[in-house]
Amino acid sequence: MKMKMKMKMKMKMKMKMKMKMKMKMKMKMKMKMKMKMKMKMKMKMKMKMKMKMKMKMKMKMKMNNHHINNIKLFIEKEYIVAFGKKWHMNHVFCAVCKRAIGDEGANKFRGRFYCDQDIGMISDTICDKCLQPISCIEEEIQAFGQTWHSNCFVCDICHKKLNGEDFQSIDNIPYCTDHISVASHCDYCKKSFIQKFGPKFTRRVRIEDKFYHINHVFCSHCKNPISKLVITGGKDKNINDLYRITEDHLVLCKNCFPSSTNKK
C-alpha cells in the first residue's frame, strides 16, 4: 500500500512539472509573439516615415525652391530680389499709396517699396519707434528730443494714441495719464522708482504690463531675485537679458532657464 501511495505521489509530481513546463513554454511563445509584433510595428512606422520624407522631397523637387517673403508661398512665376529676400511681382506694394507697383518703378528705401510718385515725399526724418522714414504728407510729433509718426506715438501700455497734452514719459517712453502711475511704481512694494533709484529709472523692470524694482523680480524656479545676477562695479547690462518669460507667464532667471527646459 505504501509503495502504491509513493508511486501515485511521484506521478502527481511529474504531472505538475509537465504542466509548469507547458506554462513556461506558452509564456515564452507569447513573449516572442509580442516582440515580433512590436518589431513589425516599428518597421511599419519607419516605412511610413520614409514614404512621407520621399513625398516631401518630391514636392520640393516639383516646385521651384524659391520662397516669397510676404506670405511664404513657393514662387513659380517671375519674382524680384530686394532686401536679400524674394518677392512675387504682385506682392510689391508702395508703402504710402498701397498700390501694386511690380518691378518697374519699385524704389527701395529702408526695407520698404515706394512708387515713383511717393518716393519724392520721403524725407530723411526717421521715426524713433518704427525706424521708418516719415513722409512729407504724414504728421510727425517731436517729444523729448525724438521724432515720431503720429500713429507710433502711443501709450506703451494701452497703445492709446497720444496728443501733445495728455501724456507723460519715463525713460523717454510715453504713457497716458491713466497708466503713468503703473509705469512709475513697483507693483510689488508699491513704491516709486524715483524714491529707490533716482530719476534715471536704471533698474525698472517690465514684466508684461507691470513694473518692478530689479530686486523684486523673483525667479519661479530658484526663487532668487534677478538682482543677484547683476555684477556690482561692472558695466550696465541690459536687464532683459537676465531673465525670460515662459509661455505659462513664469519668470526664469538666465541660470535656471536651461535647467528648467531640460527637466521638461
C-alpha positions as CSV (number, residue, x, y, z in Angstrom):
1,M,0.0,0.0,0.0
2,K,2.8,2.3,0.9
3,M,4.5,1.6,-2.4
4,K,1.4,2.4,-4.3
5,M,1.0,5.7,-2.5
6,K,4.5,6.7,-3.3
7,M,4.0,5.9,-6.9
8,K,0.9,8.0,-7.1
9,M,2.7,10.9,-5.4
10,K,5.6,10.6,-7.9
11,M,3.1,10.6,-10.8
12,K,1.4,13.7,-9.5
13,M,4.7,15.5,-9.1
14,K,5.6,14.6,-12.7
15,M,2.3,15.9,-14.0
16,K,2.8,19.1,-12.1
17,M,6.2,19.6,-13.5
18,K,4.9,18.9,-17.0
19,M,2.2,21.5,-16.5
20,K,4.7,24.1,-15.3
21,M,6.9,23.4,-18.3
22,K,4.0,23.8,-20.6
23,M,3.0,27.1,-19.0
24,K,6.6,28.4,-19.3
25,M,6.7,27.4,-22.9
26,K,3.4,29.2,-23.6
27,M,4.6,32.3,-21.8
28,K,7.8,32.3,-23.9
29,M,5.8,31.9,-27.1
30,K,3.6,34.8,-26.1
31,M,6.6,37.0,-25.3
32,K,8.2,36.1,-28.7
33,M,4.9,36.9,-30.5
34,K,4.7,40.3,-28.7
35,M,8.3,41.1,-29.6
36,K,7.6,40.2,-33.2
37,M,4.5,42.3,-33.3
38,K,6.5,45.3,-31.8
39,M,9.2,44.8,-34.4
40,K,6.7,44.7,-37.2
41,M,5.0,47.9,-35.9
42,K,8.4,49.7,-35.7
43,M,9.2,48.6,-39.2
44,K,5.9,49.8,-40.5
45,M,6.4,53.2,-38.7
46,K,9.8,53.5,-40.3
47,M,8.4,52.7,-43.7
48,K,5.7,55.3,-43.3
49,M,8.2,57.9,-42.2
50,K,10.4,57.1,-45.2
51,M,7.4,57.4,-47.5
52,K,6.5,60.8,-46.0
53,M,10.0,62.0,-46.4
54,K,10.1,60.8,-50.0
55,M,6.8,62.6,-50.8
56,K,8.0,65.8,-49.3
57,M,11.2,65.6,-51.3
58,K,9.2,65.0,-54.5
59,M,7.0,68.0,-53.7
60,K,10.1,70.2,-53.2
61,M,11.6,69.0,-56.4
62,K,8.5,69.7,-58.4
63,M,8.2,73.3,-57.2
64,N,10.7,76.0,-57.5
65,N,12.8,76.2,-54.3
66,H,12.3,80.0,-54.0
67,H,10.0,81.2,-51.2
68,I,8.2,84.5,-51.1
69,N,9.0,86.8,-48.2
70,N,5.4,88.1,-48.0
71,I,3.2,85.0,-47.4
72,K,5.8,82.2,-47.7
73,L,4.4,80.6,-50.9
74,F,6.5,78.8,-53.4
75,I,7.5,81.0,-56.3
76,E,6.7,79.5,-59.7
77,K,6.4,82.7,-61.8
78,E,8.5,85.9,-62.1
79,Y,9.9,87.4,-58.9
80,I,12.3,90.1,-57.8
81,V,15.0,90.1,-55.2
82,A,15.0,93.0,-52.8
83,F,16.5,93.5,-49.3
84,G,18.0,90.0,-49.5
85,K,14.6,88.3,-50.0
86,K,12.4,87.1,-52.9
87,W,9.0,88.7,-53.7
88,H,6.2,87.8,-56.2
89,M,5.7,90.7,-58.6
90,N,2.1,91.2,-57.5
91,H,3.2,91.4,-53.8
92,V,5.4,94.5,-54.3
93,F,3.3,97.4,-52.9
94,C,4.0,101.1,-52.3
95,A,4.3,101.8,-48.6
96,V,2.4,105.1,-49.0
97,C,-0.4,104.6,-51.5
98,K,-0.5,100.7,-51.2
99,R,-0.6,100.4,-55.0
100,A,0.9,97.3,-56.6
101,I,4.0,98.5,-58.5
102,G,5.8,95.4,-59.6
103,D,9.5,95.6,-60.6
104,E,9.2,98.8,-62.7
105,G,9.2,101.9,-60.6
106,A,9.8,100.0,-57.4
107,N,12.1,102.3,-55.4
108,K,13.6,100.6,-52.4
109,F,14.3,102.5,-49.1
110,R,14.9,101.2,-45.6
111,G,13.2,97.8,-46.2
112,R,10.1,99.2,-48.0
113,F,9.0,99.8,-51.6
114,Y,7.8,103.2,-52.9
115,C,6.3,104.1,-56.3
116,D,7.9,107.0,-58.4
117,Q,5.2,109.4,-57.2
118,D,5.6,108.8,-53.5
119,I,9.4,108.3,-53.3
120,G,9.7,112.1,-53.6
121,M,7.7,112.6,-50.4
122,I,10.0,110.5,-48.3
123,S,12.2,112.7,-46.1
124,D,15.4,111.9,-44.2
125,T,13.5,112.1,-40.9
126,I,13.2,108.7,-39.3
127,C,10.7,107.7,-36.7
128,D,12.4,106.7,-33.5
129,K,9.9,103.9,-32.7
130,C,9.4,102.1,-36.0
131,L,12.7,103.3,-37.6
132,Q,10.9,104.0,-40.9
133,P,11.0,107.4,-42.8
134,I,8.3,110.0,-42.2
135,S,6.9,111.2,-45.5
136,C,6.1,114.9,-46.2
137,I,2.4,114.3,-46.0
138,E,2.5,112.4,-42.7
139,E,2.1,114.1,-39.4
140,E,5.1,113.9,-37.1
141,I,5.4,114.5,-33.4
142,Q,8.5,115.9,-31.6
143,A,8.8,114.7,-28.0
144,F,11.8,114.5,-25.5
145,G,14.3,115.0,-28.3
146,Q,12.9,112.3,-30.6
147,T,10.7,112.3,-33.7
148,W,7.7,110.0,-34.1
149,H,5.0,109.2,-36.6
150,S,1.7,110.4,-35.1
151,N,0.4,106.7,-35.2
152,C,3.6,105.5,-33.4
153,F,3.3,108.0,-30.6
154,V,1.1,105.9,-28.3
155,C,1.0,104.8,-24.7
156,D,3.4,102.0,-24.2
157,I,0.9,100.0,-22.1
158,C,-2.6,100.5,-23.6
159,H,-1.4,101.7,-27.0
160,K,-3.8,104.6,-27.0
161,K,-2.9,107.4,-29.4
162,L,-1.5,110.4,-27.5
163,N,-1.6,114.1,-28.3
164,G,0.6,116.9,-27.0
165,E,-1.2,117.4,-23.7
166,D,-2.3,114.0,-22.3
167,F,0.9,112.1,-21.8
168,Q,3.9,111.8,-19.5
169,S,7.2,110.0,-20.1
170,I,9.6,107.7,-18.2
171,D,13.0,106.8,-19.8
172,N,11.8,108.7,-22.9
173,I,8.8,106.2,-23.2
174,P,5.4,107.9,-23.4
175,Y,2.5,106.8,-21.2
176,C,-1.1,108.1,-20.9
177,T,-2.3,109.7,-17.7
178,D,-4.2,106.5,-16.8
179,H,-1.1,104.4,-16.8
180,I,1.7,106.7,-15.7
181,S,1.2,105.6,-12.1
182,V,1.5,101.9,-13.2
183,A,4.8,102.7,-15.1
184,S,6.3,104.7,-12.2
185,H,5.6,102.4,-9.3
186,C,6.8,98.9,-8.4
187,D,3.8,96.5,-8.4
188,Y,5.5,94.5,-5.6
189,C,6.3,97.2,-3.0
190,K,4.1,100.0,-4.4
191,K,6.9,102.5,-4.1
192,S,8.0,104.9,-6.7
193,F,11.2,104.1,-8.7
194,I,12.4,107.6,-8.2
195,Q,12.4,107.0,-4.4
196,K,14.6,104.0,-4.7
197,F,16.9,104.6,-7.7
198,G,16.7,108.2,-8.6
199,P,15.3,109.9,-11.7
200,K,17.1,107.8,-14.3
201,F,15.0,104.6,-13.6
202,T,18.0,102.4,-14.4
203,R,16.6,99.4,-12.5
204,R,13.0,99.5,-13.7
205,V,12.0,96.0,-15.0
206,R,8.8,95.4,-17.0
207,I,7.0,92.0,-16.8
208,E,4.1,92.1,-19.2
209,D,2.1,95.2,-18.3
210,K,3.5,95.7,-14.8
211,F,6.8,97.2,-13.5
212,Y,9.1,96.1,-10.7
213,H,12.3,97.0,-8.9
214,I,15.0,94.6,-10.1
215,N,15.3,93.1,-6.6
216,H,11.5,92.5,-6.6
217,V,11.5,90.2,-9.7
218,F,11.9,86.6,-8.4
219,C,12.8,83.5,-10.5
220,S,9.9,81.0,-10.4
221,H,12.5,78.1,-10.3
222,C,15.2,79.1,-7.8
223,K,13.2,81.8,-6.0
224,N,16.1,84.2,-6.1
225,P,15.8,87.9,-7.2
226,I,17.3,88.6,-10.7
227,S,19.3,91.5,-9.0
228,K,21.7,88.7,-7.8
229,L,22.8,88.3,-11.4
230,V,23.9,92.0,-11.8
231,I,27.7,92.3,-11.5
232,T,28.5,95.0,-9.0
233,G,31.0,97.5,-10.3
234,G,30.7,96.2,-13.8
235,K,29.3,97.8,-16.9
236,D,25.5,98.4,-17.1
237,K,23.9,95.4,-18.7
238,N,20.5,95.0,-20.4
239,I,18.3,93.8,-17.6
240,N,16.1,91.9,-20.1
241,D,19.0,89.6,-20.8
242,L,18.9,88.4,-17.2
243,Y,15.5,86.6,-17.3
244,R,12.9,85.2,-19.6
245,I,9.1,84.9,-19.5
246,T,7.8,81.4,-20.3
247,E,4.6,80.6,-22.2
248,D,3.0,79.9,-18.8
249,H,3.8,83.5,-17.7
250,L,6.6,82.4,-15.3
251,V,9.8,84.4,-14.7
252,L,13.0,82.3,-15.1
253,C,16.5,83.8,-14.5
254,K,19.2,83.1,-17.1
255,N,20.8,80.4,-14.8
256,C,17.6,78.4,-14.4
257,F,16.1,78.7,-17.9
258,P,18.2,75.9,-19.5
259,S,17.8,73.6,-16.5
260,S,14.0,74.0,-16.4
261,T,13.7,73.3,-20.1
262,N,15.8,70.2,-19.8
263,K,13.5,68.9,-17.0
264,K,10.5,69.1,-19.3
